[in-house]
Amino acid sequence: MTSAELVEIAPGVLVATHPFCATTTTVVVGADGRECLLVDPAVTAEEIDALAAALAARGLTVTGAFSTHPHWDHLLWRPALGDAPRWATAAGARRALEVTDDNVRKAHEALDGVDTSGMARVVALPAGATALPWSGRACRVVEHAAHAQGHAALLVTDARVLVAGDMLSDVEVPLLDLEAARPWDDYAEALDRFAEIALSIEVVVPGHGTVGDRAELLRRIAADRTYLAALPLDEEPDDPRLAGSADWLLAEHAAARQRVRADLGG
């Protein structure tokens, strides 16, 4: 690939990490070794085309895809990947269509070389669906309300891999959905869900950052809980992920802190 190589992080699960915001793409190889599921392909057109070529070189055909949530960098697609259905939760698909124009604008402001032509290419799962209708391997949908409307992680059950979307990152603090009524509660509840299924997970793949094992998953859950607890306090959170962060991440942190302090009377 041009900017990132596919690395097998568990049997039949491959991850590529791209330079832009340490964005990850996950490939789940089907039981037959010929088909695959693609989760959040990113980021530039050149990178996605290189991904398609790398999959073809492995004899893999994309027969399904999944978008973890309706932010622009998790809704990208290119003709080189084919015409497989790309599923999202019902709420995620609805939101993706509502904000297509805004996502297109944000994508082009963020990075050159992004193809936004496939931004609205999502198929809604039935409301409350807990599994993907993909025959390659069993993939459990873990839907929650943190970070974005219709967000969901994907648990590849036999490989015990959690593809977390924009959560459980080692390089980004929790990014709250500030359009929600109580975003800190939504985030805390999602972390509780991940903690409940932690024994079913051996590997975690964040949407941005590095792959981790179960111990690292538990460490990140604890770190995120500590960050949330510190938001309404007078002192800034003592979180190494904030040190030397990009301006956009510091701005997101400041907005979250202001909102939580205002809502909780801090």
Phi and psi in degrees as GROMACS dihedral restraints (atoms count N, CA, C in turn):
[ dihedral_restraints ]
;  ai    aj    ak    al  type     phi  dphi    fc
    3     4     5     6     1   -69.2    20    10
    4     5     6     7     1   -49.1    20    10
    6     7     8     9     1  -118.5    20    10
    7     8     9    10     1   -10.9    20    10
    9    10    11    12     1  -153.6    20    10
   10    11    12    13     1   143.4    20    10
   12    13    14    15     1  -102.7    20    10
   13    14    15    16     1   145.7    20    10
   15    16    17    18     1   -75.6    20    10
   16    17    18    19     1   128.2    20    10
   18    19    20    21     1  -121.2    20    10
   19    20    21    22     1   129.8    20    10
   21    22    23    24     1   -77.9    20    10
   22    23    24    25     1   115.7    20    10
   24    25    26    27     1  -103.5    20    10
   25    26    27    28     1    -8.8    20    10
   27    28    29    30     1  -163.7    20    10
   28    29    30    31     1   162.9    20    10
   30    31    32    33     1   -54.3    20    10
   31    32    33    34     1   116.0    20    10
   33    34    35    36     1    75.0    20    10
   34    35    36    37     1    14.5    20    10
   36    37    38    39     1  -125.1    20    10
   37    38    39    40     1   120.8    20    10
   39    40    41    42     1  -116.7    20    10
   40    41    42    43     1   144.1    20    10
   42    43    44    45     1  -133.1    20    10
   43    44    45    46     1   135.2    20    10
   45    46    47    48     1  -114.1    20    10
   46    47    48    49     1   139.5    20    10
   48    49    50    51     1  -116.4    20    10
   49    50    51    52     1   125.6    20    10
   51    52    53    54     1  -100.3    20    10
   52    53    54    55     1   155.3    20    10
   54    55    56    57     1   -63.1    20    10
   55    56    57    58     1   -35.1    20    10
   57    58    59    60     1   -71.3    20    10
   58    59    60    61     1   109.9    20    10
   60    61    62    63     1    55.1    20    10
   61    62    63    64     1    29.3    20    10
   63    64    65    66     1    49.1    20    10
   64    65    66    67     1    42.6    20    10
   66    67    68    69     1   -72.2    20    10
   67    68    69    70     1   136.7    20    10
   69    70    71    72     1  -107.3    20    10
   70    71    72    73     1   148.2    20    10
   72    73    74    75     1  -120.2    20    10
   73    74    75    76     1   134.3    20    10
   75    76    77    78     1  -116.7    20    10
   76    77    78    79     1   136.6    20    10
   78    79    80    81     1  -120.7    20    10
   79    80    81    82     1   125.6    20    10
   81    82    83    84     1  -108.4    20    10
   82    83    84    85     1   115.3    20    10
   84    85    86    87     1   -81.3    20    10
   85    86    87    88     1   133.0    20    10
   87    88    89    90     1   -68.8    20    10
   88    89    90    91     1   166.5    20    10
   90    91    92    93     1   -62.1    20    10
   91    92    93    94     1   -26.4    20    10
   93    94    95    96     1   -83.1    20    10
   94    95    96    97     1    -6.7    20    10
   96    97    98    99     1    74.2    20    10
   97    98    99   100     1     7.3    20    10
   99   100   101   102     1  -119.3    20    10
  100   101   102   103     1   -23.4    20    10
  102   103   104   105     1  -111.8    20    10
  103   104   105   106     1   161.9    20    10
  105   106   107   108     1  -148.9    20    10
  106   107   108   109     1   157.9    20    10
  108   109   110   111     1  -107.6    20    10
  109   110   111   112     1   136.7    20    10
  111   112   113   114     1  -115.7    20    10
  112   113   114   115     1   125.5    20    10
  114   115   116   117     1  -112.8    20    10
  115   116   117   118     1   119.6    20    10
  117   118   119   120     1    53.7    20    10
  118   119   120   121     1    59.8    20    10
  120   121   122   123     1   -65.0    20    10
  121   122   123   124     1   134.9    20    10
  123   124   125   126     1  -152.7    20    10
  124   125   126   127     1   167.2    20    10
  126   127   128   129     1  -123.8    20    10
  127   128   129   130     1   -53.9    20    10
  129   130   131   132     1   -81.1    20    10
  130   131   132   133     1   162.3    20    10
  132   133   134   135     1   -58.8    20    10
  133   134   135   136     1   -40.5    20    10
  135   136   137   138     1   -61.8    20    10
  136   137   138   139     1   -42.5    20    10
  138   139   140   141     1   -67.0    20    10
  139   140   141   142     1   -40.6    20    10
  141   142   143   144     1   -69.1    20    10
  142   143   144   145     1   -39.4    20    10
  144   145   146   147     1   -64.5    20    10
  145   146   147   148     1   -37.7    20    10
  147   148   149   150     1   -65.7    20    10
  148   149   150   151     1   -37.8    20    10
  150   151   152   153     1   -60.4    20    10
  151   152   153   154     1   -46.6    20    10
  153   154   155   156     1   -59.3    20    10
  154   155   156   157     1   -41.4    20    10
  156   157   158   159     1   -66.5    20    10
  157   158   159   160     1   -38.7    20    10
  159   160   161   162     1   -65.9    20    10
  160   161   162   163     1   -38.1    20    10
  162   163   164   165     1   -66.8    20    10
  163   164   165   166     1   -43.4    20    10
  165   166   167   168     1   -61.7    20    10
  166   167   168   169     1   -38.2    20    10
  168   169   170   171     1   -64.7    20    10
  169   170   171   172     1   -26.2    20    10
  171   172   173   174     1   -88.5    20    10
  172   173   174   175     1     2.3    20    10
  174   175   176   177     1    75.3    20    10
  175   176   177   178     1    24.3    20    10
  177   178   179   180     1  -103.1    20    10
  178   179   180   181     1   138.5    20    10
  180   181   182   183     1  -115.8    20    10
  181   182   183   184     1   131.4    20    10
  183   184   185   186     1   -74.0    20    10
  184   185   186   187     1   115.0    20    10
  186   187   188   189     1  -113.5    20    10
  187   188   189   190     1    -0.9    20    10
  189   190   191   192     1  -166.3    20    10
  190   191   192   193     1   159.0    20    10
  192   193   194   195     1  -150.7    20    10
  193   194   195   196     1   163.5    20    10
  195   196   197   198     1  -144.1    20    10
  196   197   198   199     1   135.3    20    10
  198   199   200   201     1  -105.9    20    10
  199   200   201   202     1   120.5    20    10
  201   202   203   204     1   -69.5    20    10
  202   203   204   205     1   -30.2    20    10
  204   205   206   207     1  -167.2    20    10
  205   206   207   208     1   163.9    20    10
  207   208   209   210     1   -88.3    20    10
  208   209   210   211     1    44.4    20    10
  210   211   212   213     1   -98.6    20    10
  211   212   213   214     1   152.4    20    10
  213   214   215   216     1   -56.3    20    10
  214   215   216   217     1   -39.0    20    10
  216   217   218   219     1   -77.0    20    10
  217   218   219   220     1     1.5    20    10
  219   220   221   222     1  -119.5    20    10
  220   221   222   223     1    15.7    20    10
  222   223   224   225     1  -127.8    20    10
  223   224   225   226     1    15.6    20    10
  225   226   227   228     1   -83.1    20    10
  226   227   228   229     1   151.9    20    10
  228   229   230   231     1  -158.2    20    10
  229   230   231   232     1   154.7    20    10
  231   232   233   234     1  -138.3    20    10
  232   233   234   235     1   150.1    20    10
  234   235   236   237     1   -55.3    20    10
  235   236   237   238     1   -28.7    20    10
  237   238   239   240     1   -61.4    20    10
  238   239   240   241     1   -21.7    20    10
  240   241   242   243     1   -82.5    20    10
  241   242   243   244     1   -11.4    20    10
  243   244   245   246     1    95.7    20    10
  244   245   246   247     1  -164.3    20    10
  246   247   248   249     1  -119.0    20    10
  247   248   249   250     1    27.0    20    10
  249   250   251   252     1   -63.1    20    10
  250   251   252   253     1   151.1    20    10
  252   253   254   255     1   -64.1    20    10
  253   254   255   256     1   140.8    20    10
  255   256   257   258     1  -117.8    20    10
  256   257   258   259     1   105.6    20    10
  258   259   260   261     1   -84.3    20    10
  259   260   261   262     1   156.4    20    10
  261   262   263   264     1  -148.3    20    10
  262   263   264   265     1   163.6    20    10
  264   265   266   267     1   -60.6    20    10
  265   266   267   268     1   161.2    20    10
  267   268   269   270     1   -57.9    20    10
  268   269   270   271     1   -44.9    20    10
  270   271   272   273     1   -68.4    20    10
  271   272   273   274     1   -36.9    20    10
  273   274   275   276     1   -67.2    20    10
  274   275   276   277     1   -42.3    20    10
  276   277   278   279     1   -65.1    20    10
  277   278   279   280     1   -43.1    20    10
  279   280   281   282     1   -60.0    20    10
  280   281   282   283     1   -46.1    20    10
  282   283   284   285     1   -66.4    20    10
  283   284   285   286     1   -38.7    20    10
  285   286   287   288     1   -57.8    20    10
  286   287   288   289     1   -41.2    20    10
  288   289   290   291     1   -71.5    20    10
  289   290   291   292     1   -35.5    20    10
  291   292   293   294     1   -65.2    20    10
  292   293   294   295     1   -35.0    20    10
  294   295   296   297     1  -111.1    20    10
  295   296   297   298     1    22.0    20    10
  297   298   299   300     1   -55.7    20    10
  298   299   300   301     1   -49.7    20    10
  300   301   302   303     1   -61.7    20    10
  301   302   303   304     1   -41.4    20    10
  303   304   305   306     1   -66.7    20    10
  304   305   306   307     1   -38.9    20    10
  306   307   308   309     1   -64.5    20    10
  307   308   309   310     1   -40.5    20    10
  309   310   311   312     1   -60.4    20    10
  310   311   312   313     1   -45.6    20    10
  312   313   314   315     1   -61.2    20    10
  313   314   315   316     1   -47.1    20    10
  315   316   317   318     1   -62.2    20    10
  316   317   318   319     1   -38.8    20    10
  318   319   320   321     1   -62.5    20    10
  319   320   321   322     1   -46.1    20    10
  321   322   323   324     1   -72.6    20    10
  322   323   324   325     1   -27.2    20    10
  324   325   326   327     1   -73.0    20    10
  325   326   327   328     1   -30.5    20    10
  327   328   329   330     1   -81.4    20    10
  328   329   330   331     1   -35.1    20    10
  330   331   332   333     1  -158.7    20    10
  331   332   333   334     1   137.5    20    10
  333   334   335   336     1   -75.8    20    10
  334   335   336   337     1   153.2    20    10
  336   337   338   339     1    82.1    20    10
  337   338   339   340     1    17.1    20    10
  339   340   341   342     1   -93.8    20    10
  340   341   342   343     1   131.0    20    10
  342   343   344   345     1   -95.9    20    10
  343   344   345   346     1   112.6    20    10
  345   346   347   348     1   -99.0    20    10
  346   347   348   349     1    10.3    20    10
  348   349   350   351     1   -66.2    20    10
  349   350   351   352     1   -24.1    20    10
  351   352   353   354     1  -102.1    20    10
  352   353   354   355     1    17.2    20    10
  354   355   356   357     1   -59.6    20    10
  355   356   357   358     1   -36.1    20    10
  357   358   359   360     1   -95.1    20    10
  358   359   360   361     1    14.9    20    10
  360   361   362   363     1   -85.8    20    10
  361   362   363   364     1    78.7    20    10
  363   364   365   366     1  -133.7    20    10
  364   365   366   367     1   149.0    20    10
  366   367   368   369     1  -119.2    20    10
  367   368   369   370     1   123.0    20    10
  369   370   371   372     1   -74.5    20    10
  370   371   372   373     1   130.7    20    10
  372   373   374   375     1   -73.5    20    10
  373   374   375   376     1   158.5    20    10
  375   376   377   378     1   -58.2    20    10
  376   377   378   379     1   144.5    20    10
  378   379   380   381     1   -54.7    20    10
  379   380   381   382     1   131.0    20    10
  381   382   383   384     1    79.5    20    10
  382   383   384   385     1     7.8    20    10
  384   385   386   387     1   -58.9    20    10
  385   386   387   388     1   138.5    20    10
  387   388   389   390     1  -114.7    20    10
  388   389   390   391     1     3.9    20    10
  390   391   392   393     1  -148.3    20    10
  391   392   393   394     1   152.1    20    10
  393   394   395   396     1   -81.7    20    10
  394   395   396   397     1   144.2    20    10
  396   397   398   399     1   -84.2    20    10
  397   398   399   400     1    50.4    20    10
  399   400   401   402     1  -112.4    20    10
  400   401   402   403     1   129.9    20    10
  402   403   404   405     1   -83.5    20    10
  403   404   405   406     1    -8.7    20    10
  405   406   407   408     1   -65.8    20    10
  406   407   408   409     1   -47.6    20    10
  408   409   410   411     1  -158.5    20    10
  409   410   411   412     1   157.8    20    10
  411   412   413   414     1   -72.8    20    10
  412   413   414   415     1   126.8    20    10
  414   415   416   417     1  -131.3    20    10
  415   416   417   418     1   117.8    20    10
  417   418   419   420     1   -89.0    20    10
  418   419   420   421     1   132.8    20    10
  420   421   422   423     1   -91.3    20    10
  421   422   423   424     1   122.2    20    10
  423   424   425   426     1  -111.7    20    10
  424   425   426   427     1    88.9    20    10
  426   427   428   429     1   -84.8    20    10
  427   428   429   430     1   146.2    20    10
  429   430   431   432     1  -154.2    20    10
  430   431   432   433     1  -177.5    20    10
  432   433   434   435     1  -112.2    20    10
  433   434   435   436     1     9.5    20    10
  435   436   437   438     1   -81.5    20    10
  436   437   438   439     1   149.3    20    10
  438   439   440   441     1    72.2    20    10
  439   440   441   442     1   -43.3    20    10
  441   442   443   444     1  -160.6    20    10
  442   443   444   445     1   154.7    20    10
  444   445   446   447     1   -60.2    20    10
  445   446   447   448     1   134.1    20    10
  447   448   449   450     1    72.0    20    10
  448   449   450   451     1    17.8    20    10
  450   451   452   453     1   -66.2    20    10
  451   452   453   454     1   145.9    20    10
  453   454   455   456     1  -151.3    20    10
  454   455   456   457     1   142.6    20    10
  456   457   458   459     1   -91.0    20    10
  457   458   459   460     1   163.7    20    10
  459   460   461   462     1  -125.3    20    10
  460   461   462   463     1   123.5    20    10
  462   463   464   465     1  -104.0    20    10
  463   464   465   466     1   112.7    20    10
  465   466   467   468     1   -80.3    20    10
  466   467   468   469     1   101.7    20    10
  468   469   470   471     1   -64.9    20    10
  469   470   471   472     1   -45.3    20    10
  471   472   473   474     1   -72.8    20    10
  472   473   474   475     1   -30.5    20    10
  474   475   476   477     1   -85.1    20    10
  475   476   477   478     1   -13.1    20    10
  477   478   479   480     1    59.6    20    10
  478   479   480   481     1    42.2    20    10
  480   481   482   483     1  -112.0    20    10
  481   482   483   484     1   128.6    20    10
  483   484   485   486     1  -103.9    20    10
  484   485   486   487     1   115.1    20    10
  486   487   488   489     1   -92.4    20    10
  487   488   489   490     1   107.2    20    10
  489   490   491   492     1   -91.9    20    10
  490   491   492   493     1    -5.5    20    10
  492   493   494   495     1    64.1    20    10
  493   494   495   496     1  -148.8    20    10
  495   496   497   498     1   -86.6    20    10
  496   497   498   499     1    55.4    20    10
  498   499   500   501     1  -141.5    20    10
  499   500   501   502     1   168.4    20    10
  501   502   503   504     1    58.0    20    10
  502   503   504   505     1    41.5    20    10
  504   505   506   507     1   -92.2    20    10
  505   506   507   508     1   148.2    20    10
  507   508   509   510     1   -94.3    20    10
  508   509   510   511     1    -3.4    20    10
  510   511   512   513     1  -120.2    20    10
  511   512   513   514     1   -12.7    20    10
  513   514   515   516     1  -125.8    20    10
  514   515   516   517     1   135.6    20    10
  516   517   518   519     1   -70.6    20    10
  517   518   519   520     1   163.7    20    10
  519   520   521   522     1   -54.1    20    10
  520   521   522   523     1   130.6    20    10
  522   523   524   525     1  -106.8    20    10
  523   524   525   526     1   109.7    20    10
  525   526   527   528     1   -82.4    20    10
  526   527   528   529     1   151.7    20    10
  528   529   530   531     1   -84.8    20    10
  529   530   531   532     1    94.6    20    10
  531   532   533   534     1   -74.6    20    10
  532   533   534   535     1    -2.3    20    10
  534   535   536   537     1   -84.8    20    10
  535   536   537   538     1   -11.7    20    10
  537   538   539   540     1   -79.0    20    10
  538   539   540   541     1   159.9    20    10
  540   541   542   543     1   -68.0    20    10
  541   542   543   544     1   -44.1    20    10
  543   544   545   546     1  -136.7    20    10
  544   545   546   547     1    76.7    20    10
  546   547   548   549     1   -63.8    20    10
  547   548   549   550     1   -31.2    20    10
  549   550   551   552     1   -68.9    20    10
  550   551   552   553     1   -36.1    20    10
  552   553   554   555     1   -67.3    20    10
  553   554   555   556     1   -42.9    20    10
  555   556   557   558     1   -57.5    20    10
  556   557   558   559     1   -43.0    20    10
  558   559   560   561     1   -68.3    20    10
  559   560   561   562     1   -42.9    20    10
  561   562   563   564     1   -61.9    20    10
  562   563   564   565     1   -39.9    20    10
  564   565   566   567     1   -65.1    20    10
  565   566   567   568     1   -38.1    20    10
  567   568   569   570     1   -65.3    20    10
  568   569   570   571     1   -41.6    20    10
  570   571   572   573     1   -61.9    20    10
  571   572   573   574     1   -38.5    20    10
  573   574   575   576     1   -61.8    20    10
  574   575   576   577     1   -40.1    20    10
  576   577   578   579     1   -63.0    20    10
  577   578   579   580     1   -42.1    20    10
  579   580   581   582     1   -65.2    20    10
  580   581   582   583     1   -39.1    20    10
  582   583   584   585     1   -63.5    20    10
  583   584   585   586     1   -37.3    20    10
  585   586   587   588     1   -64.8    20    10
  586   587   588   589     1   -32.0    20    10
  588   589   590   591     1  -103.6    20    10
  589   590   591   592     1    11.7    20    10
  591   592   593   594     1   -58.5    20    10
  592   593   594   595     1   -34.2    20    10
  594   595   596   597     1   -68.9    20    10
  595   596   597   598     1   -15.4    20    10
  597   598   599   600     1   -90.2    20    10
  598   599   600   601     1     1.8    20    10
  600   601   602   603     1  -120.0    20    10
  601   602   603   604     1   131.5    20    10
  603   604   605   606     1  -111.4    20    10
  604   605   606   607     1   -22.8    20    10
  606   607   608   609     1  -139.4    20    10
  607   608   609   610     1   136.6    20    10
  609   610   611   612     1  -117.5    20    10
  610   611   612   613     1   136.1    20    10
  612   613   614   615     1  -119.0    20    10
  613   614   615   616     1   107.1    20    10
  615   616   617   618     1   -78.3    20    10
  616   617   618   619     1   159.7    20    10
  618   619   620   621     1   -67.3    20    10
  619   620   621   622     1   -26.8    20    10
  621   622   623   624     1  -140.0    20    10
  622   623   624   625     1   122.4    20    10
  624   625   626   627     1   127.2    20    10
  625   626   627   628     1  -158.2    20    10
  627   628   629   630     1  -109.0    20    10
  628   629   630   631     1   151.9    20    10
  630   631   632   633     1   -67.3    20    10
  631   632   633   634     1   143.5    20    10
  633   634   635   636     1  -136.2    20    10
  634   635   636   637     1   163.1    20    10
  636   637   638   639     1   -89.9    20    10
  637   638   639   640     1  -172.4    20    10
  639   640   641   642     1   -63.0    20    10
  640   641   642   643     1   -39.9    20    10
  642   643   644   645     1   -61.6    20    10
  643   644   645   646     1   -39.1    20    10
  645   646   647   648     1   -69.5    20    10
  646   647   648   649     1   -37.1    20    10
  648   649   650   651     1   -57.0    20    10
  649   650   651   652     1   -48.9    20    10
  651   652   653   654     1   -65.4    20    10
  652   653   654   655     1   -36.3    20    10
  654   655   656   657     1   -64.0    20    10
  655   656   657   658     1   -41.5    20    10
  657   658   659   660     1   -69.1    20    10
  658   659   660   661     1   -37.8    20    10
  660   661   662   663     1   -59.6    20    10
  661   662   663   664     1   -45.6    20    10
  663   664   665   666     1   -63.6    20    10
  664   665   666   667     1   -41.8    20    10
  666   667   668   669     1   -63.7    20    10
  667   668   669   670     1   -40.4    20    10
  669   670   671   672     1   -68.1    20    10
  670   671   672   673     1   -38.1    20    10
  672   673   674   675     1   -64.2    20    10
  673   674   675   676     1   -40.6    20    10
  675   676   677   678     1   -64.0    20    10
  676   677   678   679     1   -41.2    20    10
  678   679   680   681     1   -61.4    20    10
  679   680   681   682     1   -47.5    20    10
  681   682   683   684     1   -61.1    20    10
  682   683   684   685     1   -41.6    20    10
  684   685   686   687     1   -64.8    20    10
  685   686   687   688     1   -28.4    20    10
  687   688   689   690     1   -84.9    20    10
  688   689   690   691     1   -15.7    20    10
  690   691   692   693     1   -56.8    20    10
  691   692   693   694     1   -43.3    20    10
  693   694   695   696     1   -82.0    20    10
  694   695   696   697     1    -1.7    20    10
  696   697   698   699     1   -82.2    20    10
  697   698   699   700     1   163.6    20    10
  699   700   701   702     1   -68.2    20    10
  700   701   702   703     1   -36.2    20    10
  702   703   704   705     1   -81.0    20    10
  703   704   705   706     1   147.8    20    10
  705   706   707   708     1   -67.0    20    10
  706   707   708   709     1   144.1    20    10
  708   709   710   711     1   -58.3    20    10
  709   710   711   712     1   137.8    20    10
  711   712   713   714     1   -89.0    20    10
  712   713   714   715     1    79.3    20    10
  714   715   716   717     1  -125.2    20    10
  715   716   717   718     1   118.6    20    10
  717   718   719   720     1   -61.4    20    10
  718   719   720   721     1   -18.9    20    10
  720   721   722   723     1   -69.6    20    10
  721   722   723   724     1   -17.4    20    10
  723   724   725   726     1   -85.8    20    10
  724   725   726   727     1   -22.1    20    10
  726   727   728   729     1   -67.8    20    10
  727   728   729   730     1   122.0    20    10
  729   730   731   732     1    68.8    20    10
  730   731   732   733     1    19.4    20    10
  732   733   734   735     1   -71.0    20    10
  733   734   735   736     1   158.4    20    10
  735   736   737   738     1   -64.5    20    10
  736   737   738   739     1   157.1    20    10
  738   739   740   741     1   -58.6    20    10
  739   740   741   742     1   -37.0    20    10
  741   742   743   744     1   -65.4    20    10
  742   743   744   745     1   -36.8    20    10
  744   745   746   747     1   -71.4    20    10
  745   746   747   748     1   -39.5    20    10
  747   748   749   750     1   -64.4    20    10
  748   749   750   751     1   -35.9    20    10
  750   751   752   753     1   -67.1    20    10
  751   752   753   754     1   -40.9    20    10
  753   754   755   756     1   -62.4    20    10
  754   755   756   757     1   -41.4    20    10
  756   757   758   759     1   -62.9    20    10
  757   758   759   760     1   -45.2    20    10
  759   760   761   762     1   -62.4    20    10
  760   761   762   763     1   -41.1    20    10
  762   763   764   765     1   -65.7    20    10
  763   764   765   766     1   -41.0    20    10
  765   766   767   768     1   -64.4    20    10
  766   767   768   769     1   -42.9    20    10
  768   769   770   771     1   -64.5    20    10
  769   770   771   772     1   -42.1    20    10
  771   772   773   774     1   -63.1    20    10
  772   773   774   775     1   -44.2    20    10
  774   775   776   777     1   -65.2    20    10
  775   776   777   778     1   -47.0    20    10
  777   778   779   780     1   -66.6    20    10
  778   779   780   781     1   -42.1    20    10
  780   781   782   783     1   -63.6    20    10
  781   782   783   784     1   -38.8    20    10
  783   784   785   786     1   -67.8    20    10
  784   785   786   787     1   -44.8    20    10
  786   787   788   789     1   -70.8    20    10
  787   788   789   790     1   -32.2    20    10
  789   790   791   792     1   -97.4    20    10
  790   791   792   793     1     3.7    20    10
  792   793   794   795     1    76.8    20    10
  793   794   795   796     1    26.4    20    10
